Amino acid sequence: MTGLRHRILLHAYVTEKSMDEMERLNKLEFVVDRRANRAEVKRAIEELYSCKVAKVNMKIVRSGKIATVRFAKDYSAEDIGTRAGVF
């Protein structure tokens, strides 16, 4: 299962907009495998970072597939971003 999580989540996606959403809306963005669906992304993030995910939105861009993840109120996106290598 560990290998599967790392194949779904490729890396954190950092832009000015994503940094603003991290502070204001408790969200992070990740580049994910194009074949991954919302449930797989949610499960991978919850297991990898030991947190609860409230919602996952997906968008396909030229460079790949990006998942915007909103965390539950008990978890801070800034703390999880630090573990994900955003900073």
N, C-alpha and C positions, 0 to 999 in steps of 0.2 A: 504493500500500500504506500510506503514511503516514496518509492519511485514514481508511482502514479501522481502523487501530489506535486512532485517537482516537474513532471511533464506537463501538468495542467497550468500551473503558475510559472510563467517564464521570468518576469521581473516586474518591479514597480514602475509605474509610468508617472513621471514627474514633470509637470508644467506649472505655470503661474496659476492657472485656473484650478488645477488639482490641489495645489498647496492652499489656495483660498478655501476650497471645499473641505479640506482636511481640518482647517481651523474653525470654520463656521458651521459646517453640516455633519461633521464626524464621518467623512468619507475618504476612501483611498481608491486609487486606480491601479490596475495591474494589467500588463500585457499577458494574455492567456493563449493557449493553443486554440486554433481555429475550430477544432472539432468539439471543444468543451461546451457543455451547456450550463445553465445557471445553477442547477442542483449540484453538479460536479465541482464548480468553482466554490460554491458556498461550503460544501463539505471539506474541500481541500484547505480553504482558509481557516475554517474552524479548527481543524485538526492540527494544522501547521503552527498556528499562532495562539492556540488555546483561548479562543474568544467566541462570542456569539455574533452572528451576522443577522442584521434586520432585513436587508434587501440587497439584491444584486441586479444591476442593469448592464446590458451588453450592447456594444456598438462595434461595427466592423468599419475599419478605416484602411487606407492604402497599405499601411505598414503591418496590419494584422488585426486581431480582435482584442478589444479593451473592455475590461469588466470594471464597472464602478460599484464599489462595495460600501454600503452604509452599515456601520456597526451599531450594536445595541447601546443604550444609554450608559450601561455599566462599564463599557470599554472605551478607551480613548484611542482615536485614530492616530494621534501623535505618538503614543507609546508603541502601537503596532507598527507604525511607519518607521520608527527607530529600529525595531527588530527586523523589518523588511529591507532595510538599507536605504531608505529615502534620504536620510541625513548623512 
